Amino acid sequence: MDGAHRTFVIIGGGLAGAKAAQTLREEGFAGRVVIIGDEHEHPYERPPLSKGYLVGKAAKDSVYVHEPSWYLSHRVELHLGRQAVHIDRAEREVRLGDGTRVPYDALLLATGAEPHRLPIPGARGLAGVHHLRRLAHAGHLRAALTDRTRERDPLVVAGAGWIGLEVAAAARELGAPVVVVEPEPTPLHRVLGPELGKVFTGLHREHGVEFRFGRRLADITGRDGQVNGVVTDDGEQIPARAVLAAIGVRPRTALAEAAGLELAEDTGGVVVDAALRTSDPHIYAAGDVAAFPAPGTGRLRVEHWANALNSGPAAARSMLGREVTYDRVPYFFSDQYDAGLEYSGWAPHGSYDRVVFRGDVGKRAFLAFWLSAEGRVLAGLNMNVWDVTGPVQELIRSGRPVDPDALADPATELTAL
């Protein structure tokens, strides 16, 4: 594959976009490769923002996908700190905010997602209201967590999803008190259901995190322009050094929508086929913004690191004309205190019939499996048990009913099922 006369443009300077550019060069593409990113930072990975980088254990340079010199040596043009504002499909051009027009033969949308904002008084205009999506966000949040002038006041986290819990764990490691306000009855309720939610409740309470379940934030109060507390919807007033809005993200689809590309009504995001092509054959999508057909579960949009890592290269190969079928099992990992876990599959609350455990849940060394009414494995989680992701994903892919007793028995090899 040469294509020296062709130009491939990537909108989005994150992991998916950087890995797509890397794959284009590895696959022998000799044409022009352009990455347009609205941040001034070189492409970086996001998991450290709520883990090692947030607590100061990972240096800034360690989060970059490639060393900055890589882009020059591989002839990848970086337009950093510049906003793509329009896609002209007829002319096959991307227009930037300064009026620059960048032509393309193939275009990859890797625009990612952006955090939801708290729709309450005080959420805008007060210093100390945080979101965690960008490198700069993590730096500001770490400064708040290590502010010794307000060390008695807690970090208030709105939302007990993955980001909320990981930041809660990081804050406790830094010595900051934490209060988590969550409208559901357990953490991760919609993702994992109450069975696993109870496990995470116990884990965080053991480390001093306070929960307010069944509640929402109603107001954020301040003094001299700085957050000093919150009010919940039942009237409780909680002092706060900072507030983290961890209530989910939405895909960044404005460019795609304005260009007339098909969007997914159910999951949000840009509709793509199994080859990650959009409704325009010259435009592809990968990462958080792509809504792809997933075997057995319908169309999915996955907001996790592994999806960006794998879909970016898959889209690059598709742009090169290779045969591509992107059908990976969704995968996620998390580290909270001394608990490391991996999750594979897709089984939100209400979609499964039962949860089967294997191992010691009390010691947090176990596997959990979400089963359909027919006994098919929809998803699996391993906590502090390693080297099982392959067999777990094969169980999910097989779609065959599994004996729950054998699944729960550690003496039965997963590969035998």
Long-range contacts (C-beta under 8 A, 24 or more apart in sequence): 1-27, 1-28, 1-29, 1-320, 1-321, 2-28, 2-29, 2-30, 2-31, 3-29, 3-30, 3-31, 3-320, 4-30, 4-31, 5-31, 6-31, 6-32, 6-105, 6-106, 7-31, 7-32, 7-33, 7-34, 7-102, 7-103, 7-104, 7-105, 8-32, 8-33, 8-34, 8-104, 8-105, 8-106, 8-107, 8-108, 8-319, 9-34, 9-36, 9-94, 9-102, 9-104, 9-106, 9-107, 9-108, 10-34, 10-35, 10-36, 10-107, 10-108, 10-110, 11-36, 11-84, 11-94, 11-107, 11-108, 11-109, 11-110, 11-111, 11-255, 12-36, 12-37, 12-108, 12-109, 12-110, 12-111, 12-112, 12-287, 12-289, 13-37, 13-38, 13-39, 13-41, 13-42, 13-43, 13-78, 13-80, 14-43, 14-44, 14-46, 14-110, 14-112, 14-287, 14-308, 15-43, 15-44, 15-45, 15-46, 15-65, 15-287, 15-305, 15-308, 15-309, 15-312, 16-110, 16-112, 16-286, 16-287, 16-288, 16-307, 16-308, 16-309, 16-311, 16-312, 16-315, 17-43, 17-108, 17-110, 17-286, 17-287, 17-312, 18-43, 18-65, 18-66, 18-312, 19-65, 19-308, 19-309, 19-312, 19-313, 19-316, 20-108, 20-110, 20-286, 20-312, 20-313, 20-315, 20-316, 20-319, 21-71, 21-74, 21-76, 21-316, 22-65, 22-66, 22-74, 22-313, 23-312, 23-313, 23-316, 23-317, 24-316, 24-319, 24-320, 25-74, 25-75, 25-76, 27-316, 27-317, 27-320, 27-322, 29-320, 31-105, 32-75, 32-77, 33-74, 33-75, 33-76, 33-77, 34-76, 34-77, 34-79, 34-102, 34-104, 35-71, 35-76, 35-77, 35-78, 35-79, 36-79, 36-82, 36-84, 36-94, 36-96, 36-102, 37-78, 37-79, 37-80, 37-81, 37-82, 38-81, 38-82, 38-83, 38-84, 39-80, 39-81, 39-134, 39-135, 40-80, 40-81, 41-80, 41-134, 41-135, 42-66, 42-68, 42-71, 42-78, 42-80, 44-135, 45-305, 46-133, 46-305, 47-305, 47-333, 48-138, 49-132, 49-133, 49-134, 49-135, 49-137, 49-138, 50-132, 50-138, 50-163, 50-166, 50-167, 50-170, 51-166, 51-170, 51-335, 53-135, 53-138, 54-138, 54-141, 54-142, 54-145, 54-167, 54-170, 55-142, 55-170, 55-173, 55-174, 56-142, 56-174, 60-135, 63-135, 84-255, 85-255, 86-255, 86-258, 86-259, 87-255, 87-256, 87-258, 87-259, 87-283, 89-259, 89-260, 89-280, 89-282, 89-283, 92-282, 104-282, 105-282, 106-282, 106-283, 106-284, 106-319, 107-282, 107-283, 107-284, 108-283, 108-284, 108-285, 108-286, 108-312, 108-315, 108-316, 108-319, 109-255, 109-256, 109-270, 109-278, 109-283, 109-284, 109-285, 109-286, 109-289, 109-290, 110-285, 110-286, 110-287, 110-289, 110-308, 110-312, 110-315, 111-251, 111-252, 111-253, 111-255, 111-256, 111-287, 111-289, 112-251, 112-252, 112-287, 112-288, 112-289, 113-249, 113-250, 113-251, 113-252, 113-288, 113-289, 113-303, 114-249, 114-250, 114-252, 115-245, 115-247, 115-248, 115-249, 116-245, 116-247, 116-248, 116-249, 116-250, 117-245, 118-158, 118-217, 118-220, 118-243, 118-245, 118-247, 120-217, 120-218, 120-219, 120-220, 121-219, 121-220, 122-219, 122-220, 122-221, 122-222, 122-227, 123-220, 123-245, 125-225, 126-220, 126-222, 126-225, 126-226, 126-227, 127-225, 127-226, 127-227, 128-222, 128-226, 128-227, 128-240, 128-241, 128-242, 128-243, 129-220, 129-227, 129-242, 129-243, 129-245, 130-242, 130-243, 130-244, 130-245, 131-244, 131-245, 132-163, 132-167, 132-244, 132-246, 133-249, 141-167, 141-242, 141-244, 142-174, 144-241, 144-242, 145-170, 145-171, 145-174, 145-176, 145-241, 145-242, 146-174, 146-176, 147-241, 150-241, 151-175, 151-176, 151-241, 152-177, 152-239, 153-177, 153-228, 153-239, 153-240, 153-241, 154-178, 154-179, 154-210, 154-238, 154-239, 154-240, 154-241, 155-179, 155-240, 155-241, 155-242, 155-243, 155-244, 156-180, 156-181, 156-217, 156-230, 156-238, 156-240, 156-242, 156-243, 156-244, 157-181, 157-243, 157-244, 157-246, 158-216, 158-217, 158-243, 158-244, 158-245, 158-246, 158-247, 159-245, 159-246, 159-247, 159-248, 160-184, 160-186, 160-187, 160-188, 160-189, 160-200, 160-211, 160-246, 161-187, 161-188, 161-191, 161-246, 161-247, 161-248, 162-188, 162-191, 162-332, 162-334, 163-246, 164-244, 164-246, 165-200, 165-204, 165-334, 165-336, 166-334, 166-335, 166-336, 167-244, 167-246, 168-204, 168-209, 168-336, 169-204, 169-207, 169-335, 169-336, 169-337, 172-207, 172-208, 172-209, 172-337, 173-337, 176-241, 177-208, 177-210, 178-208, 178-209, 178-210, 179-209, 179-210, 179-211, 179-212, 179-238, 179-240, 180-204, 180-209, 180-210, 180-211, 180-212, 181-211, 181-212, 181-215, 181-216, 181-217, 181-230, 181-232, 182-211, 182-212, 182-213, 182-214, 182-215, 183-213, 183-214, 183-215, 183-216, 184-213, 184-214, 185-213, 185-214, 186-213, 187-211, 189-349, 190-348, 190-349, 191-348, 191-349, 192-343, 192-349, 192-381, 193-347, 193-348, 193-349, 193-352, 193-355, 193-370, 194-349, 195-355, 195-368, 196-355, 196-368, 196-381, 199-361, 199-364, 199-383, 200-336, 203-336, 203-337, 203-339, 203-364, 204-336, 207-337, 212-236, 217-243, 249-288, 249-303, 251-288, 251-289, 251-301, 252-288, 252-289, 253-289, 256-285, 256-289, 259-283, 263-291, 264-291, 264-299, 264-301, 266-298, 266-299, 267-291, 267-299, 267-300, 267-301, 268-301, 269-301, 271-299, 274-324, 274-325, 274-326, 274-327, 275-318, 275-323, 275-324, 275-325, 275-326, 276-311, 276-314, 276-315, 276-318, 276-324, 276-326, 277-318, 284-315, 284-318, 284-319, 285-315, 286-311, 286-312, 286-314, 286-315, 287-311, 287-312, 290-315, 292-326, 293-327, 294-327, 294-330, 294-346, 295-327, 295-397, 296-399, 297-346, 300-330, 300-346, 302-330, 304-330, 304-331, 304-332, 305-332, 305-333, 306-330, 306-331, 306-332, 306-333, 307-331, 329-393, 329-396, 329-397, 331-389, 331-393, 338-364, 338-384, 339-364, 339-383, 339-384, 340-383, 340-384, 341-381, 341-382, 341-383, 341-384, 342-381, 342-382, 342-389, 343-379, 343-380, 343-381, 344-379, 344-380, 344-381, 344-389, 344-392, 344-393, 344-396, 345-370, 345-377, 345-378, 345-379, 345-380, 345-392, 345-393, 345-396, 346-378, 346-379, 347-378, 347-379, 351-378, 352-378, 352-379, 354-404, 356-404, 356-407, 356-408, 357-408, 358-407, 358-408, 358-409, 358-410, 359-385, 359-410, 367-392, 369-395, 369-402, 369-407, 371-402, 371-404, 371-407, 374-401, 375-401, 375-402, 375-403, 375-404, 376-400, 376-401, 376-402, 377-402, 377-407, 388-414, 391-415
